Amino acid sequence: MPILGYGDSLVRWVTILNVRNQLRRRICVVVACLALSACRNPANPEAGLPVPVNPGSVLVSVVAVSQAVPQNAAPLSGVTVHVTDIPNSVGSTYSVGAVTGTSGQIVLGSIPAGNRGVDVTVPAGFIAGPESTTQRVDVIANQTVAVGFILIRQ
């Protein structure tokens, strides 16, 4: 009989421990779900937010010139550009980016009106032109603002 009594109490303890472990796992799953639901898409922190009320667009043009013949400008495709300093709903800022097409241009739309930065990433074999790699523009509601960059081929 004492062995059965010991076994019964052992079974009760094992059952209690299993229930506690299941409860811990469920709590961990709930906490993880809550944490993930509070996060937005890390690749685009503004995904899912409404489109700005009075957005404008930024037309970015990038041309390449030779150091030897600076008058001969040619469109430069494949250049990464970003519009920066866009305010979000939590009090910080974000940026949106794209790559220029064969025309050396890209239009970035749905940009909230206001003063924004425009950056270009200088590709290998080029250096920044006279206006550097960053410019400031005033995005105007329902209009397209143009900004241009000259990159010098080395």
Sequence and secondary structure as in RCSB ss.txt:
>XXXX:A:sequence
MPILGYGDSLVRWVTILNVRNQLRRRICVVVACLALSACRNPANPEAGLPVPVNPGSVLVSVVAVSQAVPQNAAP
LSGVTVHVTDIPNSVGSTYSVGAVTGTSGQIVLGSIPAGNRGVDVTVPAGFIAGPESTTQRVDVIANQTVAVGFI
LIRQ
>XXXX:A:secstr
 HHHHHHHHHHHHHHHHHHHHHHHHHHHHHHHHHHHHH   TTSTTTTS   SSEEEEEEEEEEEESS TT  EE
  S EEEEEEEE TTS EEEEEEE  TTSEEEEEEEESEEEEEEE   TTEEE TT SEEEEEE TTSEEEEEEE
EEE 
